C-alpha cells in the first residue's frame, strides 16, 4: 500500500505545528509512550473499535507504526483507495490519547489526519478548491452525526513541472489535506472511533473521485477521475 507520509501535529493548530514529532517508520502496530505502563481502558476500547470497523471494499486499511512523541498513547492507520492495481488516494489517521487531558484539544482524545490525491491541472487551478476540500472533511463528519471540537488544519495544492531529462513526464498536480479534531467522548470516556474512521474513509473516497457509497445529496461535488493514478 502506498500510504501518505508527512509530519503530524497534536495541537489544535493543525499540521503546521509539527517539528520532527513523527518517525516515518512503517512497521505495523500501535505505540504506548508511557514506557510500558498499563494502557487505559478507554484507549483500548477506542482502538478495538477502529480494528472492528467495517468499511467500503475500495478502501484498504492497515495498522502502521504510530508517532511516538505526540501523546502518551497513540494508534495509527494508513489507507488507500484502490481501483484494480491503482491507488487513487491515500492517507493516514492517528488516534492520540492523553488521560490527563490536553489544553489545546479540550479533551483527552485527538484525531490527526493526512489525506492526499492527484488532480487534473484544471481542477487544481480552481480558486475555491481549498474551501471545498475543507468542507468535505467537516461534511463527512456531520453526515454521520458526529460531534467534535477544535477542528483545525490546512489544504495544500501543489503542481510539478518536469524539465531536461524528465521533460517527457506530464505535469502533475496534487491536493493534500492535513487536519485534526477532538472527537466527543461517550460512555466511559470513549469516542465513537469507528464512526470517525468511516467518515474519514468517506473523505478519502470523495477525494479519490468515487461515487457515494449510498444515495446522498445530489449537490455534493467530487473530484473527477484522474487521468493517471499512481501505480501501487
Secondary structure, DSSP 8 states (H G I E B T S, - for coil): ----------STT-GGG-SS-------SSEEETTSS----HHHHHHHHHHHH----TTEEEEEE---SSSSSEEEEEEEEEEETTEEEEEEEEEEEEEEEEETTTTEEEEEEEEEEEEE-HHHHT-TTHHHHHHHHHHHHHHHTT--EEEEEEEEEEEEE---GGGTTS--EEEEEEEEEEEE-B-GGG-B-HHHHHHHHHHHHHHHHT---SS---TT-------SS-EE-
